[in-house]
Amino acid sequence: MPGLRIEGYVIVSADGMLANADRVMPEELKFEGDKRFFTAALDRADLIVHGRHSHEGQANSPQRKRVVLTRSIGTIAPDPSNPRATLWNPAGTSFEFACELAGVRSGTVAIIGGPAVFGMFMDRYDTFWLSQAPLVLLPGGEPCFPGVPRHSPQEILAAHGMSPGDAQILDAAHGVSVTPWRRAA
Ligand SMILES: NC(=O)c1ccc[n+]([C@@H]2O[C@H](COP(=O)([O-])OP(=O)(O)OC[C@H]3O[C@@H](n4cnc5c(N)ncnc54)[C@H](OP(=O)(O)O)[C@@H]3O)[C@@H](O)[C@H]2O)c1
């Protein structure tokens, strides 16, 4: 959809994981500075898109419009448990139609995971915001993108036509930063 700007957000460990071996995002990957950055970005977004296990669970979450991927339905349906959410099965209908049904035709869409959902949009991000926690290791954890750890998250973003901008420090004590990876215009 030409009026939509697509942005991705993740925080990854030094070994490229977004969750531990139990497929849970552990406390050691949570940092106040990153949380503030992520919360502000989601507050600005017009629509949030995520898989069924990747709800951000923030104070403002009930106010946000969202599309939730699930195979529990064939195509698309309102979420009976949340008036601002639309359930979407991409095997049944297009992303454009999901946005339209969610009532969003222009503005910013924030893609927030999990790995398969990040992978689906790899050729569509205008900017992918890659937060990194270089002191955290999650051996046997859940890789942030399809293709990790054979390739690093940075190699995957570069292979999909994105280039890194300047990193911002989010937590100096733990070396946590966020780097915008932008698609060349
Ligand atoms: N570090 C970070 O920044 C970050 C970011 C995101 C997530 N996480 C963490 O990573 C873990 C994510 O878990 P996850 O791997 O289970 O990912 P997920 O994508 O959140 O959830 C997987 C579920 O989403 C649905 N889904 C995903 N892809 C689909 C597709 N192509 N078509 C239809 N439905 C699809 C399916 O739901 P149904 O079972 O209903 O069919 C699937 O079981 C969580 O612990 C989360 O907290 C961390």
Ligand as a Chemical Component Dictionary entry (heavy atoms), coordinates in Angstrom:
data_LIG
# 
_chem_comp.id                   LIG 
_chem_comp.type                 NON-POLYMER 
_chem_comp.pdbx_formal_charge   0 
_chem_comp.three_letter_code    LIG 
# 
loop_
_chem_comp_atom.comp_id 
_chem_comp_atom.atom_id 
_chem_comp_atom.alt_atom_id 
_chem_comp_atom.type_symbol 
_chem_comp_atom.charge 
_chem_comp_atom.model_Cartn_x 
_chem_comp_atom.model_Cartn_y 
_chem_comp_atom.model_Cartn_z 
_chem_comp_atom.pdbx_ordinal 
LIG N1  N1  N 0  13.400 -9.398  21.805 1  
LIG C1  C1  C 0  12.411 -8.852  21.122 2  
LIG O1  O1  O 0  12.478 -7.684  20.718 3  
LIG C2  C2  C 0  11.200 -9.668  20.795 4  
LIG C3  C3  C 0  10.371 -9.285  19.737 5  
LIG C4  C4  C 0  9.269  -10.083 19.430 6  
LIG C5  C5  C 0  9.041  -11.242 20.166 7  
LIG N2  N2  N 1  9.874  -11.555 21.184 8  
LIG C6  C6  C 0  9.663  -12.792 21.961 9  
LIG O2  O2  O 0  9.862  -13.877 21.084 10 
LIG C7  C7  C 0  8.909  -14.876 21.341 11 
LIG C8  C8  C 0  8.097  -14.966 20.045 12 
LIG O3  O3  O 0  7.504  -16.145 19.957 13 
LIG P1  P1  P 0  7.091  -16.890 18.614 14 
LIG O4  O4  O 0  8.260  -17.419 17.893 15 
LIG O5  O5  O -1 6.078  -17.864 19.051 16 
LIG O6  O6  O 0  6.496  -15.769 17.630 17 
LIG P2  P2  P 0  5.090  -15.085 17.310 18 
LIG O7  O7  O 0  5.194  -14.764 15.851 19 
LIG O8  O8  O 0  4.820  -13.985 18.216 20 
LIG O9  O9  O 0  3.943  -16.137 17.555 21 
LIG C9  C9  C 0  3.817  -17.288 16.778 22 
LIG C10 C10 C 0  2.363  -17.454 16.473 23 
LIG O10 O10 O 0  1.930  -16.394 15.629 24 
LIG C11 C11 C 0  1.139  -16.905 14.578 25 
LIG N3  N3  N 0  1.890  -16.786 13.318 26 
LIG C12 C12 C 0  3.213  -16.520 13.141 27 
LIG N4  N4  N 0  3.515  -16.513 11.819 28 
LIG C13 C13 C 0  2.352  -16.773 11.160 29 
LIG C14 C14 C 0  2.018  -16.896 9.792  30 
LIG N5  N5  N 0  2.927  -16.769 8.800  31 
LIG N6  N6  N 0  0.750  -17.169 9.479  32 
LIG C15 C15 C 0  -0.205 -17.275 10.438 33 
LIG N7  N7  N 0  0.056  -17.174 11.757 34 
LIG C16 C16 C 0  1.320  -16.931 12.111 35 
LIG C17 C17 C 0  0.835  -18.332 14.940 36 
LIG O11 O11 O 0  -0.293 -18.267 15.812 37 
LIG P3  P3  P 0  -1.352 -19.460 16.007 38 
LIG O12 O12 O 0  -0.649 -20.454 16.870 39 
LIG O13 O13 O 0  -2.507 -18.792 16.676 40 
LIG O14 O14 O 0  -1.686 -19.985 14.661 41 
LIG C18 C18 C 0  2.078  -18.740 15.709 42 
LIG O15 O15 O 0  1.880  -19.825 16.601 43 
LIG C19 C19 C 0  8.080  -14.404 22.521 44 
LIG O16 O16 O 0  8.651  -14.878 23.726 45 
LIG C20 C20 C 0  8.250  -12.913 22.482 46 
LIG O17 O17 O 0  8.155  -12.288 23.759 47 
LIG C21 C21 C 0  10.949 -10.811 21.513 48 
# 
loop_
_chem_comp_bond.comp_id 
_chem_comp_bond.atom_id_1 
_chem_comp_bond.atom_id_2 
_chem_comp_bond.value_order 
_chem_comp_bond.pdbx_ordinal 
LIG N1  C1  SING 1  
LIG C1  O1  DOUB 2  
LIG C1  C2  SING 3  
LIG C2  C3  SING 4  
LIG C2  C21 DOUB 5  
LIG C3  C4  DOUB 6  
LIG C4  C5  SING 7  
LIG C5  N2  DOUB 8  
LIG N2  C6  SING 9  
LIG N2  C21 SING 10 
LIG C6  O2  SING 11 
LIG C6  C20 SING 12 
LIG O2  C7  SING 13 
LIG C7  C8  SING 14 
LIG C7  C19 SING 15 
LIG C8  O3  SING 16 
LIG O3  P1  SING 17 
LIG P1  O4  DOUB 18 
LIG P1  O5  SING 19 
LIG P1  O6  SING 20 
LIG O6  P2  SING 21 
LIG P2  O7  DOUB 22 
LIG P2  O8  SING 23 
LIG P2  O9  SING 24 
LIG O9  C9  SING 25 
LIG C9  C10 SING 26 
LIG C10 O10 SING 27 
LIG C10 C18 SING 28 
LIG O10 C11 SING 29 
LIG C11 N3  SING 30 
LIG C11 C17 SING 31 
LIG N3  C12 SING 32 
LIG N3  C16 SING 33 
LIG C12 N4  DOUB 34 
LIG N4  C13 SING 35 
LIG C13 C14 SING 36 
LIG C13 C16 DOUB 37 
LIG C14 N5  SING 38 
LIG C14 N6  DOUB 39 
LIG N6  C15 SING 40 
LIG C15 N7  DOUB 41 
LIG N7  C16 SING 42 
LIG C17 O11 SING 43 
LIG C17 C18 SING 44 
LIG O11 P3  SING 45 
LIG P3  O12 DOUB 46 
LIG P3  O13 SING 47 
LIG P3  O14 SING 48 
LIG C18 O15 SING 49 
LIG C19 O16 SING 50 
LIG C19 C20 SING 51 
LIG C20 O17 SING 52 
# 
